């Protein structure tokens, strides 16, 4: 990957802040391990979001400052967290009943690959030394109403993570609603990857070159036309707040086999 590719786009914290803008007030949200955990730091002012972790906590707060955490208060990724006022603790089985019962509104996950039809691969590359099981991610994508993915647009070696068809073992079929990367915000539609926003200084062509499937530009003009694109500018209150996508599963819990072909 070139130096230019490394420098352009949003930081991980800016990506997490952008995701937080699309989470509605009062939502119950599960955060995956890694970049998704940062989202808890950026609840917009005047908005309340109730964060859930599958090891048994509802009302999770952000990661504490070094040396200030409780070693017995951790999330599913074994990272120390805080508990907001009114937080509740419960059994692991009850936590998964919330997930499988369709009671969690949004889940934010990382990804190894996302396909143009919304298939997600986020737990294994299929290599012999890969982790042996998918864990809770399969339950989350099957039971949560809306699935957001937050990830770098490309791997460290420059390979696209947004692809036509996933080559890694799948977590779920047709489950992703929106993808947030360092380069863009992209919706999953019946027609494929629909560009929603661009990071500052990023062009349509730049994103398309780093995507392993066709991108649909915003608007009716030709691909790359400036009139078709929105750019979210700034890493603070100046972010453009786009409209969150309508969950393809509506208010009904997803099934693990649901896909779009």
C-alpha positions in Angstrom: 0.0 0.0 0.0 1.3 3.4 -0.8 2.0 6.2 1.7 -0.8 8.2 0.2 -3.2 5.3 0.9 -2.1 5.1 4.5 -2.5 8.8 5.1 -5.9 9.5 3.5 -9.2 8.9 5.2 -10.5 8.9 8.7 -8.9 7.7 11.9 -10.4 4.9 13.8 -11.9 7.3 16.4 -13.4 9.4 13.6 -14.9 6.3 12.1 -16.4 5.4 15.4 -17.8 8.9 15.9 -19.4 8.7 12.5 -21.1 5.4 13.4 -22.4 6.9 16.6 -24.3 9.6 14.7 -26.5 7.0 13.0 -27.6 5.3 16.3 -30.9 6.7 17.3 -31.8 7.9 20.8 -32.8 5.1 23.1 -31.4 2.3 21.0 -30.1 -1.0 22.5 -26.7 -1.6 20.9 -24.2 -4.4 20.9 -20.6 -3.5 20.1 -18.1 -6.0 18.6 -14.4 -6.4 19.5 -11.8 -3.9 18.1 -12.8 -0.7 16.4 -16.5 -1.2 17.3 -15.7 -0.7 21.0 -14.7 2.9 20.3 -18.3 3.8 19.4 -19.2 3.8 23.1 -17.0 6.9 23.5 -19.0 9.1 21.1 -22.7 9.1 22.0 -23.9 12.5 20.6 -24.9 15.1 23.2 -28.5 14.8 24.3 -28.8 11.2 23.1 -29.0 8.1 25.3 -27.8 4.8 23.9 -27.9 1.6 26.0 -24.9 -0.6 25.2 -25.1 -4.4 25.6 -22.2 -6.9 25.9 -23.0 -10.6 25.5 -21.2 -11.7 28.6 -24.0 -10.1 30.7 -24.1 -6.3 31.0 -26.7 -3.8 29.8 -25.7 -0.2 30.3 -22.0 -0.6 29.4 -19.9 2.6 29.4 -16.6 3.3 27.6 -13.3 1.9 28.4 -11.8 3.5 31.6 -8.6 5.5 31.7 -5.5 3.4 32.3 -5.3 2.4 36.0 -8.9 3.5 36.8 -10.8 0.4 35.7 -12.2 -2.6 37.6 -10.4 -5.8 36.5 -13.6 -7.8 37.1 -15.7 -5.5 34.9 -15.0 -6.5 31.3 -16.8 -6.9 28.0 -16.9 -10.0 25.8 -13.5 -9.1 24.4 -12.0 -9.1 27.9 -11.4 -5.4 27.7 -12.2 -3.4 30.9 -15.3 -1.2 30.6 -17.4 1.0 32.8 -21.0 0.7 33.9 -23.4 3.6 33.4 -25.9 4.5 36.1 -28.8 2.0 36.0 -26.7 -0.7 34.4 -27.8 -4.3 34.9 -25.9 -7.6 35.1 -27.3 -10.9 34.1 -26.5 -14.5 33.1 -24.8 -15.2 29.8 -27.8 -17.3 28.7 -30.1 -14.3 29.4 -27.9 -12.1 27.4 -28.2 -14.4 24.4 -31.9 -14.6 24.9 -32.0 -10.8 24.3 -30.0 -11.3 21.1 -31.8 -14.3 19.7 -35.2 -12.8 20.7 -34.7 -9.7 18.5 -34.5 -7.3 21.5 -31.2 -5.6 20.4 -31.7 -2.8 17.9 -28.2 -2.4 16.4 -25.0 -4.3 16.3 -21.7 -2.8 15.2 -19.1 -5.4 14.1 -15.7 -5.5 12.5 -15.2 -7.5 9.2 -12.7 -9.4 7.2 -14.9 -9.2 4.2 -18.3 -7.8 3.2 -20.0 -9.0 0.0 -22.1 -6.8 -2.3 -25.2 -8.8 -1.3 -24.6 -8.1 2.4 -22.9 -11.4 3.3 -20.4 -11.0 6.2 -17.2 -12.8 7.0 -15.6 -11.6 10.2 -14.3 -14.6 12.2 -11.9 -16.6 10.2 -9.7 -16.6 7.1 -10.0 -20.3 6.9 -6.3 -20.8 7.5 -5.3 -24.0 9.4 -4.2 -21.9 12.4 -7.3 -19.7 12.5 -9.6 -19.5 15.5 -11.8 -22.6 15.8 -15.3 -21.2 16.1 -17.4 -18.2 15.2 -18.4 -17.2 18.7 -21.4 -14.9 19.3 -21.1 -13.1 16.0 -23.4 -15.6 14.3 -26.1 -15.1 16.9 -25.8 -11.3 16.6 -26.2 -11.1 12.8 -29.1 -13.5 13.0 -31.0 -11.8 15.9 -30.2 -8.1 15.8 -32.4 -5.8 13.7 -29.7 -3.6 12.1 -26.1 -4.6 11.4 -23.4 -2.0 10.9 -19.9 -2.9 9.9 -16.9 -0.6 10.8 -13.6 -1.5 9.2 -10.6 -0.3 7.3 -11.5 -0.2 3.6 -8.5 -2.4 2.7 -6.3 -4.9 4.5 -2.7 -4.0 5.6 -1.5 -5.4 2.2 -4.0 -3.3 0.2 -6.5 -6.0 -0.6 -10.2 -4.8 -0.6 -12.4 -5.9 2.2 -15.6 -5.0 0.2 -15.9 -7.7 -2.4 -18.3 -9.2 -4.9 -18.3 -12.5 -3.1 -16.7 -13.4 0.2 -13.9 -16.0 0.0 -13.7 -16.5 3.8 -16.0 -18.6 6.0 -19.3 -16.7 6.4 -20.7 -15.3 9.6 -24.1 -14.6 8.1 -25.9 -14.4 4.7 -27.3 -11.0 3.5 -27.1 -9.5 7.0 -25.1 -6.2 6.6 -27.0 -3.0 6.3 -24.3 -0.3 6.2 -20.5 -0.3 6.1 -18.4 2.5 7.6 -14.7 2.6 6.5 -11.9 5.1 6.6 -12.8 6.1 3.1 -16.6 6.1 2.9 -20.0 5.2 4.2 -21.7 2.6 2.0 -25.1 1.0 2.1 -25.9 -2.5 1.1 -28.8 -2.4 -1.4 -30.6 -4.9 -3.7 -28.3 -3.5 -6.5 -25.1 -3.8 -4.5 -22.8 -1.3 -2.8 -24.4 2.2 -2.7 -22.1 5.1 -1.8 -23.6 7.3 0.9 -20.7 9.6 1.9 -17.0 10.1 1.2 -14.2 11.0 3.7 -12.6 14.4 3.3 -10.2 14.5 0.3 -11.4 11.1 -1.1 -12.9 10.8 -4.6 -15.3 8.3 -6.0 -12.6 6.9 -8.2 -10.2 6.5 -5.3 -12.8 4.4 -3.4 -13.8 2.4 -6.4 -10.2 1.4 -7.1 -10.0 0.0 -3.6 -13.3 -1.9 -3.7 -13.6 -5.4 -5.1 -17.0 -4.8 -6.6 -18.9 -2.0 -8.4 -19.9 1.0 -6.4 -23.2 2.9 -7.1 -22.6 6.6 -6.9 -25.1 8.9 -5.2 -27.6 10.5 -7.6 -28.4 9.9 -11.2 -25.3 11.3 -12.8 -22.3 9.3 -14.1 -19.9 7.6 -11.7 -17.4 10.1 -10.2 -19.6 13.1 -10.9 -19.1 15.7 -8.1 -22.8 16.5 -8.1 -23.6 13.0 -7.1 -21.5 12.8 -3.9 -21.8 13.9 -0.3 -18.7 14.4 1.7 -18.7 14.3 5.5 -16.3 17.0 6.6 -14.6 17.3 9.9 -13.9 15.0 12.8 -16.2 16.6 15.4 -19.6 18.3 15.4 -19.2 19.2 11.8 -19.9 15.7 10.6 -22.7 15.4 8.1 -25.3 13.1 9.6 -26.8 10.9 7.0 -30.0 9.0 7.4 -29.5 5.5 8.8 -30.5 2.7 6.5 -33.9 1.0 6.9 -33.2 -2.5 8.3 -33.9 -5.0 5.6 -35.4 -7.3 8.2 -37.7 -4.6 9.6 -38.7 -5.2 13.2 -38.6 -9.0 12.8 -35.5 -10.8 14.1 -33.3 -12.1 11.3 -32.9 -15.8 10.5 -29.4 -17.2 10.0 -30.4 -18.4 6.5 -32.0 -15.1 5.3 -30.2 -13.7 2.3 -30.9 -12.0 -1.0 -29.6 -14.7 -3.3 
